[in-house]
Amino acid sequence: MAREATMQDSRIKNMAHLAMIHFVLIMENLAQKTARRSSKQN
């Protein structure tokens, strides 16, 4: 039982880690887009 629980726990941690990376990538992409837009206006 304990072993199964730890496996599930690590899976949840991996999911959270992937979600964080995904979120960071999206934010960086948005930041680049806004930066390009502002540089075009200037």
Buried (B, 14 or more C-beta within 10 A) or exposed (E): EEEEEEEEEEEEEEEEEEEEEEEEEEEEEEEEEEEEEEEEEE
